[in-house]
Amino acid sequence: MKRILIIILLITAIIGLSLASVKISEKKSQAKQLIINQNNSINEFAKANSLPSRLLKEAFGLKNKEDL
């Protein structure tokens, strides 16, 4: 009896995790289109695309807010 219960629980867990991984991969595939304008500064680019300035500082190796 215990073995049957354990097998049922394992099958349920495997199916549940499989469904969860499918939903996660679907969310990852929905990439956001970036708004790019050749005349924008880095700060304007960040505002137009709702990006945090911290992210841009790390991506472009900026030291302080004046570099934005």
C-alpha positions in Angstrom: 0.0 0.0 0.0 2.8 2.4 0.9 4.6 1.7 -2.4 1.5 2.5 -4.4 1.0 5.8 -2.6 4.7 6.7 -3.1 4.4 5.9 -6.8 1.3 8.0 -7.2 2.9 10.9 -5.4 6.0 10.7 -7.6 4.0 10.6 -10.8 1.9 13.6 -9.6 5.1 15.5 -8.7 6.7 14.8 -12.1 3.6 15.9 -14.0 3.3 19.1 -11.8 6.9 20.0 -12.4 6.6 19.4 -16.1 3.6 21.7 -16.4 5.4 24.4 -14.3 8.5 24.2 -16.5 6.4 24.7 -19.6 4.8 27.8 -18.2 8.2 29.2 -17.2 9.6 28.6 -20.7 6.6 30.3 -22.3 7.2 33.4 -20.2 10.8 33.6 -21.2 10.0 33.4 -24.8 8.0 36.7 -24.7 10.8 39.1 -25.2 10.1 42.8 -24.9 10.8 45.1 -27.9 13.2 47.8 -27.0 12.7 51.4 -28.1 15.9 52.6 -29.7 16.5 56.2 -31.0 19.9 57.1 -32.3 19.8 60.5 -30.7 18.9 59.3 -27.2 21.3 59.4 -24.3 21.6 56.3 -22.1 19.3 57.9 -19.5 16.6 58.6 -22.2 17.0 55.1 -23.5 16.4 53.8 -19.9 13.3 55.9 -19.4 11.8 54.9 -22.8 12.3 51.2 -22.0 11.5 51.3 -18.3 15.0 50.1 -17.4 16.5 50.7 -14.0 19.6 53.0 -14.1 21.4 50.4 -11.9 21.1 47.9 -14.8 22.6 50.4 -17.3 25.4 51.4 -15.0 26.4 47.7 -14.8 25.9 47.0 -18.5 27.9 50.1 -19.7 30.4 50.2 -16.8 29.3 53.7 -15.6 30.5 55.0 -12.3 27.8 57.5 -11.3 24.6 59.2 -12.3 26.4 61.9 -14.3 27.6 59.2 -16.8 24.0 58.4 -17.7 
